[in-house]
Amino acid sequence: MTLMSYRQLKPEEVERIRDLDRTETIRVGYRMEAGSLQRMDVQWDTPPWHENGGDHSFSAKIRYVKDIIALGGILWGALEGQRLAGMTALVPRLTDTMAHLAWLHVSHGYRCQGIGSRLYADVERLAIESGASHIYVSATPSGSAVGFYTSRGFVVTPSPHPELLAAEPEDIHLVKPLQAFKSSVSQGGRVSSQQDEDVR
Ligand SMILES: CC(C)(COP(=O)(O)OP(=O)(O)OC[C@H]1O[C@@H](n2cnc3c(N)ncnc32)[C@H](O)[C@@H]1OP(=O)(O)O)[C@@H](O)C(=O)NCCC(=O)NCCS
């Protein structure tokens, strides 16, 4: 059995996205209604990305991640041998105090084995090291993505980032306060609550 390794990816390794299979059968979804999260039964069958151009092509995803890199984004990957099994990207500064988890994907055959948790733990550490007090994600409104983030301490933000909300109005916009920041301020500093956090 090949072991999974986790490491920072070089910007040129963005092409490895072609290893990822985004296929997902989604039967639980979420939507925001009057500021609260509503669960719903859905029939969303997400096909794999393809080579034929358009929004759901590999080239569109690679362009998106290159834009993240241009904003100072850091890529982190899970590799089984030479094969990319999962990838995440962190922009350390969405605002002065907020990091942005801009991408997290685990390939279809590799889900529910702890890979997403490990990738997330690695980028959360990077966010803390960069000095961010909070981390933001615009989450796909699927049961798996929303379940993943909420079970890791993210909550719906009352003040979504205007540009990220405009880009993905159907997404669930979530924020998590970062633990290391909370414990450092509890020794004498001041911390704003998650609800106080203004991401504009
Ligand atoms: C969300 C995702 C990154 C999770 O990665 P993963 O490697 O499967 O996650 P792990 O095995 O580390 O952890 C499983 C966790 O995911 C959540 N999860 C997975 N499938 C789920 C489902 N169908 N319903 C609810 N929660 C689910 C659970 O909260 C579970 O957490 P637990 O450890 O507290 O039980 C992965 O499912 C994925 O890439 N999905 C498609 C792309 C996507 O939606 N990305 C997020 C976009 S913002």
PDBQT file of the ligand as one rigid body, heavy atoms in Angstrom, charges set to zero:
ROOT
HETATM    1  C1  LIG A 301     -15.470  18.123   1.853  1.00  0.00    +0.000 C 
HETATM    2  C2  LIG A 301     -14.249  17.245   1.611  1.00  0.00    +0.000 C 
HETATM    3  C3  LIG A 301     -13.041  18.155   1.336  1.00  0.00    +0.000 C 
HETATM    4  C4  LIG A 301     -13.979  16.392   2.846  1.00  0.00    +0.000 C 
HETATM    5  O1  LIG A 301     -12.779  15.656   2.616  1.00  0.00    +0.000 OA
HETATM    6  P1  LIG A 301     -12.606  14.155   3.165  1.00  0.00    +0.000 P 
HETATM    7  O2  LIG A 301     -11.212  13.740   2.920  1.00  0.00    +0.000 OA
HETATM    8  O3  LIG A 301     -13.682  13.312   2.648  1.00  0.00    +0.000 OA
HETATM    9  O4  LIG A 301     -12.836  14.441   4.722  1.00  0.00    +0.000 OA
HETATM   10  P2  LIG A 301     -12.338  13.573   5.966  1.00  0.00    +0.000 P 
HETATM   11  O5  LIG A 301     -12.313  12.124   5.609  1.00  0.00    +0.000 OA
HETATM   12  O6  LIG A 301     -11.112  14.168   6.509  1.00  0.00    +0.000 OA
HETATM   13  O7  LIG A 301     -13.464  13.885   7.003  1.00  0.00    +0.000 OA
HETATM   14  C5  LIG A 301     -14.756  13.475   6.757  1.00  0.00    +0.000 C 
HETATM   15  C6  LIG A 301     -15.586  14.606   7.287  1.00  0.00    +0.000 C 
HETATM   16  O8  LIG A 301     -16.313  15.177   6.216  1.00  0.00    +0.000 OA
HETATM   17  C7  LIG A 301     -17.662  15.340   6.583  1.00  0.00    +0.000 C 
HETATM   18  N1  LIG A 301     -18.419  14.613   5.599  1.00  0.00    +0.000 N 
HETATM   19  C8  LIG A 301     -17.965  13.826   4.611  1.00  0.00    +0.000 A 
HETATM   20  N2  LIG A 301     -18.972  13.360   3.875  1.00  0.00    +0.000 NA
HETATM   21  C9  LIG A 301     -20.090  13.865   4.433  1.00  0.00    +0.000 A 
HETATM   22  C10 LIG A 301     -21.478  13.781   4.126  1.00  0.00    +0.000 A 
HETATM   23  N3  LIG A 301     -21.925  13.084   3.072  1.00  0.00    +0.000 N 
HETATM   24  N4  LIG A 301     -22.352  14.449   4.916  1.00  0.00    +0.000 NA
HETATM   25  C11 LIG A 301     -21.920  15.171   5.978  1.00  0.00    +0.000 A 
HETATM   26  N5  LIG A 301     -20.624  15.287   6.305  1.00  0.00    +0.000 NA
HETATM   27  C12 LIG A 301     -19.734  14.655   5.545  1.00  0.00    +0.000 A 
HETATM   28  C13 LIG A 301     -17.840  14.836   7.974  1.00  0.00    +0.000 C 
HETATM   29  O9  LIG A 301     -18.006  16.022   8.740  1.00  0.00    +0.000 OA
HETATM   30  C14 LIG A 301     -16.554  14.143   8.350  1.00  0.00    +0.000 C 
HETATM   31  O10 LIG A 301     -16.138  14.720   9.537  1.00  0.00    +0.000 OA
HETATM   32  P3  LIG A 301     -15.993  13.894  10.910  1.00  0.00    +0.000 P 
HETATM   33  O11 LIG A 301     -14.551  13.461  10.878  1.00  0.00    +0.000 OA
HETATM   34  O12 LIG A 301     -16.266  14.948  11.924  1.00  0.00    +0.000 OA
HETATM   35  O13 LIG A 301     -16.959  12.770  10.835  1.00  0.00    +0.000 OA
HETATM   36  C15 LIG A 301     -14.480  16.271   0.422  1.00  0.00    +0.000 C 
HETATM   37  O14 LIG A 301     -15.696  15.579   0.649  1.00  0.00    +0.000 OA
HETATM   38  C16 LIG A 301     -14.526  16.924  -0.941  1.00  0.00    +0.000 C 
HETATM   39  O15 LIG A 301     -13.485  17.225  -1.534  1.00  0.00    +0.000 OA
HETATM   40  N6  LIG A 301     -15.727  17.141  -1.475  1.00  0.00    +0.000 N 
HETATM   41  C17 LIG A 301     -15.902  17.673  -2.829  1.00  0.00    +0.000 C 
HETATM   42  C18 LIG A 301     -15.375  19.058  -2.986  1.00  0.00    +0.000 C 
HETATM   43  C19 LIG A 301     -15.898  20.004  -1.949  1.00  0.00    +0.000 C 
HETATM   44  O16 LIG A 301     -17.089  20.046  -1.665  1.00  0.00    +0.000 OA
HETATM   45  N7  LIG A 301     -14.973  20.772  -1.395  1.00  0.00    +0.000 N 
HETATM   46  C20 LIG A 301     -15.289  21.826  -0.482  1.00  0.00    +0.000 C 
HETATM   47  C21 LIG A 301     -15.616  23.001  -1.313  1.00  0.00    +0.000 C 
HETATM   48  S1  LIG A 301     -15.598  24.496  -0.388  1.00  0.00    +0.000 SA
ENDROOT
TORSDOF 0
